[in-house]
Amino acid sequence: MRVFALSLALLLAFSVAQKVGVFFDGEIADYNALISHVGKLGNEVATHKIGELESKLIVDGSSAYDTICVIVPSESLSATAIAALEKHLDKHAGNMYLAFSHTVDMTVRRFLFSHFNVKAGTKEVTAFPRIHSGSPILPKKIDAEAVKYSGIAMFPQSFSGKFPLLYGDEVVGAIATQGHANNARVVLLGSTLPITNTGMADSPTRQFVAATLGWTMGYSGKLRIAGTTHSRVGASHGGYDDAGYAAGDYIEWGTTLEQFIDGRWEPFTPTDAQVELVCMDVWARETLAPSNTGLAATIRAPEKPGVYKFVLDYERVGYSRLHDEEQVQVRQPKDSFHPRFESQAWPYYGSVLAVSFMFVAFVALYLNSAPVSKKVEEDKKDN
């Protein structure tokens, strides 16, 4: 309990307050525990009936909230309401925490299928799926069987889609979470029971809601690039003394990644991050290894001169996407930098000297020899 209170205090001290809109169907008193939890995190909370979604979410062409909680236990969503949700997500990169019931109609099901690559089940399930521990969404192990759940299951349309199913059993999940292409976060919960007062009165269920909602609002799984560096390793292969690189130079590229944990930025050192050297195509790719300053890798500059880019693109389940690009120029080695004589080329040097010697000898012999016609005449006189 002390750990939970300390984490909450850190979040209140360091997190940035968000505008959170709760759109509900039924009685607002049924979700007082959820609203109280969001408010305790220092956020500004506003509540609206589900019928006001299209008018209250998009105001003057922009989203009125950073994160929205949409609770639809039975009623359908209109086409304009779904369009407002799509605009909030795609255009304004807004986060969404969606809770549906198994009684929602085909309009909502088509919305889930077309926009999130997830198909809602048609039968009610009560058993909560297996939850993987050690994730940014659920960093602490939660007793999944103790979570109060009664609703629909989520079926991924494919595992190779743009927005994969992140949590749940291998094929069927009661909850689908994903990081959107623009780093917006979405949680699709197939039950409204966990976020009701009854559900959040239970400790495992409350911890589950706090973890998934916190991830949706960016309190966990949030990454950033603190800085990048690159420098030549050893002497230049092209004779350059400035920051430019020559073909064949060895370049050390480093970066510092950080993760937002318990209200502060901590070092983040994944083992699967890679850096690429790109010029139209990928010319080099190296896996980053831990170093004194964070992560680093050594890359050999290509033999082809040109303008290249160092590219870091880290996108993993449950984490915000990291992308960084920096241009560098790879130049041809200086003419004065090349050695005048190479020991490996002595056979060629010898052949040149031999040809030169033979040419001089031939010219000398030719010039010192008598003409053929004169020699023939002398031979005739002797006879």
C-alpha positions in Angstrom: 0.0 0.0 0.0 2.9 2.4 0.8 4.5 1.6 -2.6 1.2 2.5 -4.3 0.8 5.7 -2.4 4.4 6.7 -3.2 3.9 6.0 -6.9 0.8 8.1 -6.8 2.6 11.0 -5.1 5.4 10.9 -7.7 2.9 11.0 -10.5 1.2 14.0 -8.9 4.5 15.8 -8.5 6.0 15.1 -12.0 3.2 14.3 -14.4 1.6 16.9 -16.6 -2.1 17.5 -16.0 -4.3 16.3 -18.8 -7.8 17.2 -19.9 -9.8 14.0 -19.6 -13.3 13.5 -20.9 -15.6 10.7 -19.7 -18.4 9.8 -22.0 -20.8 7.4 -20.4 -24.2 5.7 -20.8 -26.4 5.2 -17.8 -25.8 6.8 -14.4 -22.6 8.8 -13.7 -22.7 7.6 -10.1 -21.8 4.1 -11.3 -18.3 5.4 -12.3 -17.5 7.7 -9.4 -14.5 5.5 -8.5 -13.0 5.8 -12.0 -13.5 9.6 -12.1 -12.1 10.0 -8.6 -9.0 8.0 -9.6 -8.3 10.1 -12.7 -8.8 13.3 -10.6 -6.4 12.2 -7.9 -3.7 12.0 -10.6 -4.0 15.8 -11.0 -6.1 15.8 -14.2 -9.0 18.0 -15.2 -12.0 15.7 -15.6 -15.3 16.4 -17.4 -18.2 14.1 -17.7 -20.7 13.9 -20.6 -23.5 11.6 -21.7 -22.6 9.3 -24.6 -25.1 11.2 -26.8 -22.9 14.3 -26.5 -19.8 12.7 -27.8 -19.8 14.2 -31.2 -20.6 17.8 -30.0 -18.3 17.8 -26.9 -15.2 15.9 -28.2 -14.4 18.0 -31.3 -14.8 21.7 -30.7 -13.9 24.3 -33.3 -12.1 21.7 -35.3 -9.8 20.4 -32.6 -10.1 17.8 -29.8 -11.2 19.2 -26.5 -9.5 16.5 -24.5 -6.1 14.7 -24.3 -7.6 11.4 -23.2 -11.2 10.2 -23.4 -12.9 7.3 -21.6 -15.9 6.0 -23.6 -18.2 3.7 -21.8 -20.8 2.0 -23.9 -22.6 -0.8 -21.9 -25.5 -1.2 -24.2 -26.2 1.8 -26.5 -24.8 2.0 -30.0 -22.7 4.8 -31.3 -23.8 6.9 -34.3 -21.8 7.3 -37.4 -20.9 10.9 -36.5 -19.8 9.9 -33.0 -17.5 7.2 -34.5 -16.1 9.8 -37.0 -15.4 12.1 -34.0 -13.5 9.2 -32.3 -11.4 8.6 -35.5 -10.6 12.4 -35.8 -9.6 12.5 -32.1 -7.2 9.6 -32.6 -5.8 10.2 -36.1 -5.7 14.0 -36.4 -5.1 15.1 -32.8 -3.2 12.0 -31.5 -5.6 11.7 -28.6 -5.6 8.7 -26.3 -8.7 6.6 -25.9 -9.9 4.2 -23.2 -12.9 2.3 -24.6 -15.1 0.0 -22.7 -17.8 -1.9 -24.6 -20.4 -4.5 -23.7 -21.3 -7.6 -25.6 -24.6 -6.1 -26.5 -23.1 -3.3 -28.8 -24.4 -3.5 -32.3 -22.7 -4.0 -35.7 -21.8 -0.3 -36.0 -19.4 -0.5 -33.1 -18.1 -3.9 -34.3 -17.4 -2.5 -37.7 -15.5 0.4 -36.1 -13.4 -2.0 -34.1 -12.7 -4.1 -37.2 -11.9 -1.3 -39.7 -9.8 1.0 -37.4 -8.1 -1.4 -35.0 -7.9 -4.7 -36.9 -9.8 -6.2 -34.0 -13.1 -8.1 -34.2 -15.4 -8.1 -31.3 -16.8 -11.5 -30.2 -20.5 -12.3 -30.2 -20.6 -14.4 -26.9 -20.1 -13.1 -23.4 -17.0 -14.4 -21.6 -16.3 -14.3 -17.9 -12.8 -15.8 -17.7 -10.1 -13.2 -18.0 -7.3 -14.2 -20.4 -3.7 -14.8 -19.4 -1.8 -11.5 -18.7 1.9 -11.3 -19.5 4.0 -9.9 -16.6 6.8 -7.5 -16.9 5.3 -5.3 -19.6 5.0 -1.5 -19.7 1.2 -1.8 -19.7 1.1 -4.1 -16.7 4.5 -3.7 -15.0 3.5 -5.6 -11.9 2.1 -9.1 -11.9 -1.7 -9.0 -11.4 -3.9 -11.9 -10.4 -5.8 -12.2 -13.7 -8.3 -14.7 -12.4 -9.3 -12.2 -9.6 -10.1 -9.4 -12.0 -13.9 -8.9 -12.3 -14.7 -9.2 -15.9 -17.9 -10.0 -17.8 -18.1 -9.0 -21.5 -16.9 -9.7 -25.0 -13.7 -11.1 -26.3 -11.4 -9.5 -28.8 -10.2 -11.4 -31.9 -7.2 -10.1 -33.8 -7.9 -10.2 -37.6 -4.2 -11.0 -38.2 -0.9 -10.9 -36.4 0.8 -9.1 -39.3 -1.5 -6.1 -39.3 -0.4 -2.5 -38.7 -1.9 -2.5 -35.2 -1.3 -5.9 -33.6 -3.2 -7.2 -30.6 -0.9 -6.6 -27.7 -2.5 -8.4 -24.8 -4.7 -11.3 -24.2 -4.4 -15.0 -24.9 -2.7 -16.1 -28.1 -5.8 -15.9 -30.2 -8.7 -14.6 -28.0 -8.3 -11.7 -25.7 -10.7 -9.8 -23.4 -8.6 -6.7 -23.8 -6.8 -5.2 -26.8 -4.2 -2.5 -26.4 -2.1 -0.9 -29.0 0.2 2.0 -29.7 -1.1 4.0 -32.7 1.2 5.2 -35.5 1.3 8.7 -34.1 2.0 7.5 -30.6 -1.6 7.9 -29.4 -2.6 5.1 -27.2 -5.8 3.0 -27.3 -7.2 0.4 -24.9 -10.2 -1.6 -26.0 -11.9 -3.3 -23.1 -14.7 -5.7 -23.8 -16.4 -5.1 -20.5 -17.7 -2.2 -18.5 -17.6 -4.1 -15.2 -14.0 -3.4 -14.2 -14.4 0.4 -14.3 -17.6 0.5 -12.3 -17.7 1.2 -8.6 -18.3 -2.5 -8.0 -15.3 -3.6 -10.1 -12.9 -1.0 -8.7 -13.9 -1.9 -5.1 -11.9 -5.1 -5.7 -8.2 -4.6 -5.2 -6.9 -6.7 -8.3 -9.5 -5.1 -10.5 -8.5 -1.6 -9.3 -4.9 -2.3 -9.9 -5.7 -3.6 -13.4 -7.7 -0.5 -14.3 -5.0 1.8 -12.8 -2.3 0.1 -14.8 -4.1 0.1 -18.2 -5.5 3.6 -17.7 -2.1 4.9 -16.6 -0.5 3.4 -19.7 -3.2 5.0 -21.9 -2.5 8.4 -20.4 1.3 8.0 -20.9 2.3 7.3 -17.3 4.1 4.1 -18.3 5.8 2.8 -21.5 6.8 6.3 -22.4 10.2 6.7 -24.0 12.3 9.6 -25.3 15.7 10.1 -26.9 17.8 12.3 -24.6 20.6 12.8 -27.1 22.7 11.3 -29.9 26.4 11.5 -30.7 28.8 10.3 -33.4 32.5 10.5 -33.9 35.4 9.0 -35.7 37.2 6.0 -34.1 40.9 6.3 -34.5 42.7 8.0 -37.4 40.9 9.0 -40.6 41.1 6.8 -43.6 40.8 9.9 -45.8 43.2 12.4 -44.2 40.4 14.6 -42.9 40.9 16.4 -39.6 37.5 18.0 -39.3 34.2 16.3 -38.4 33.7 14.9 -41.9 34.1 11.2 -42.6 35.9 9.4 -45.3 35.1 6.1 -47.0 36.4 3.4 -44.8 36.3 5.4 -41.5 35.0 3.7 -38.4 32.3 5.7 -36.8 31.0 5.3 -33.2 27.4 6.3 -32.9 25.8 6.6 -29.5 22.5 7.5 -27.9 20.9 7.9 -24.5 17.3 6.5 -24.2 15.1 7.2 -21.2 11.8 5.8 -19.9 9.2 7.6 -17.8 8.8 5.5 -14.6 7.0 6.6 -11.4 7.1 10.3 -12.4 10.7 10.6 -13.4 12.9 9.7 -16.4 15.1 6.7 -15.9 17.8 5.2 -18.3 16.4 2.7 -20.8 18.8 0.2 -22.3 17.0 -2.3 -24.5 18.9 -5.2 -26.1 17.2 -5.1 -29.5 17.7 -1.5 -30.6 19.5 -1.0 -33.8 21.0 2.0 -35.8 21.2 2.1 -39.6 23.3 4.0 -42.0 21.0 4.8 -44.9 21.4 6.3 -48.4 18.3 5.2 -50.3 19.0 1.7 -49.1 20.4 0.4 -45.8 24.2 0.3 -46.2 25.0 -0.8 -42.6 23.0 -1.9 -39.6 24.4 -2.5 -36.1 22.8 -3.6 -32.8 23.3 -1.1 -30.0 25.2 -2.3 -27.0 25.3 -0.8 -23.5 28.1 1.8 -23.0 29.2 4.3 -20.4 26.8 6.9 -21.8 23.9 4.7 -22.8 23.9 2.7 -26.0 26.6 2.7 -28.7 27.6 0.9 -31.9 30.6 1.1 -34.3 29.8 1.4 -38.0 32.3 1.4 -40.9 31.6 4.1 -43.5 30.8 2.7 -46.9 33.3 2.9 -49.7 30.9 4.9 -51.9 30.9 8.7 -51.1 27.6 10.4 -50.6 25.1 11.8 -48.1 24.0 9.3 -45.6 21.6 9.3 -42.6 21.9 7.7 -39.2 18.5 6.3 -38.5 17.2 5.0 -35.2 13.7 3.6 -35.4 12.6 1.7 -32.2 9.0 0.5 -32.2 8.0 -2.2 -29.7 4.8 -3.4 -28.2 3.6 -1.2 -25.3 6.3 1.5 -25.8 6.0 4.8 -27.5 7.8 4.9 -30.8 11.3 6.4 -31.1 12.6 7.8 -34.4 15.7 9.9 -35.0 17.5 10.8 -38.2 20.8 12.7 -38.7 22.6 13.4 -42.0 26.3 12.8 -42.4 28.6 13.2 -45.4 31.0 10.4 -46.5 33.7 11.8 -48.7 36.4 10.4 -51.0 39.8 10.1 -49.4 42.2 13.0 -50.2 44.7 12.5 -53.0 47.6 13.5 -50.7 46.5 11.0 -48.1 47.3 7.9 -50.3 50.9 6.5 -49.8 53.2 6.9 -52.8 54.5 3.4 -52.7 52.8 0.2 -51.7 54.8 -2.8 -50.7 52.1 -5.1 -52.2 52.7 -3.5 -55.6 56.4 -4.3 -56.0 55.7 -6.8 -58.8 54.1 -4.0 -60.8 56.9 -1.7 -59.9 59.4 -4.3 -61.1 57.6 -4.9 -64.4 57.7 -1.2 -65.1 61.4 -0.9 -64.4 62.1 -4.0 -66.5 60.2 -2.6 -69.5 62.0 0.7 -69.1 65.4 -0.9 -68.9 64.6 -3.1 -72.0 63.5 0.0 -73.9 66.7 1.9 -73.1 68.8 -1.1 -74.0 67.0 -1.6 -77.3 67.4 2.1 -78.2 71.1 2.0 -77.3 71.8 -1.2 -79.3 69.8 0.1 -82.2 71.7 3.4 -82.3 75.1 1.8 -82.1 74.5 -0.9 -84.7 75.4 -0.4 -88.4 72.5 -0.1 -90.9 71.7 -3.3 -92.7 72.1 -1.9 -96.2 75.6 -0.6 -95.5 76.7 -3.9 -94.1 75.4 -5.8 -97.2 77.5 -3.5 -99.5 80.6 -4.0 -97.4 80.1 -7.7 -97.7 79.9 -7.5 -101.5 83.1 -5.5 -101.8 84.9 -8.1 -99.7 83.8 -10.8 -102.1 
